[in-house]
């Protein structure tokens, strides 16, 4: 009999979600509004210390709304992290904007402040003013937001902080997602908590979030009939899904502890293997370790990240390569890319791997992954 499949990161219910979902059914609020939506937004505001929040159907819709609120239009330049999922940049294209990609720094894996400043200086010399910077906080860790905020303030460019993967992370004592003009969270099924599918747009600018709510509900005006004066979207989160989110918020801190414990066990089991380097936790930050990520040095190990992903898959274990940088994607082949010498995003993609980080994993399963990684490396050395 084959062993149970070990998943990368799957939904993990805490137990109270069904109570809130039942509330939606019992009150017949099966709609994109209701008490669950209100309470879910309130819980996120309370957790992050932010002033306003708008629950949406996805993190992608939150980025789209944020860009729309910043009046991004045809031909407008938007700077964006390159090492990220395509959802960080697709909304720029929705609005006819022009994405420009920024390299990562090797220690945080997130946007390189020096590369960002290089891009902003370049466009200032060209007489062009970027409309926004989309900063992505990867795998549960914040970018160096103090430096990035200072640079963007100096060039008068607003920040959209894509914290889809980093709810609960902190930098310099502040919650990930709260540094920019707008912050974005995702509650997709693989995130640290989930609403099945969903997202949230947050900001201390309550007026802007009110505008986001208006746009997310088809920009319907206050009238007896259906009155529409501006383009809107159908982006609000279902009251049923928000019920799942209410229950998930109650276990968020527990999930973060579990994610960090999984990472610590990987470090303890693999730290003595030369050629394995785990994603650092940069000074002044708190990393949720949403996914346990590392890089492999094939020169020392003789094993590539892609080969290890395939090997684990052969043993019914789901691992994943690090995101393929957007400047390497065919969709964005015409876009500009700014780096400071070495292409760190490319390096992390070519040598990085995400190990299973599912909070339902047992210690036995974590040890199984560790032993298989070691076995793959040892086998290669013996055959070499």
Secondary structure, DSSP 8 states (H G I E B T S, - for coil): -----B-SS-----SSHHHHHHHHHHTT--SS-SHHHHHHHHHHHHHHT-SEEEEES-HHHHHHHHHHHTT--TT-EEEEESSS-THHHHHHHHTT-EEEEE-B-TTTSSB-HHHHHHHHHHHHHTT---SEEEEE-GGG----HHHHHHHHHHTT-EEEEE-TT-TT-EETTEETT-SSSEEEEE--TTSSS--SS-EEEEES-HHHHHHHHHHHBTTB-SSSS--B-S---B-B--HHHHHHHHHHHTTHHHHHHHHHHHHHHHHHHHTTSTTEEE----TTEE---SSEEEEE-HHHHS--HHHHHHHHHHTTB--EE----GGGSGGGTTS-EE-SSS-HHHHHHHHEEEE---TT--HHHHHHHHHHHHHHHHHHHHH-
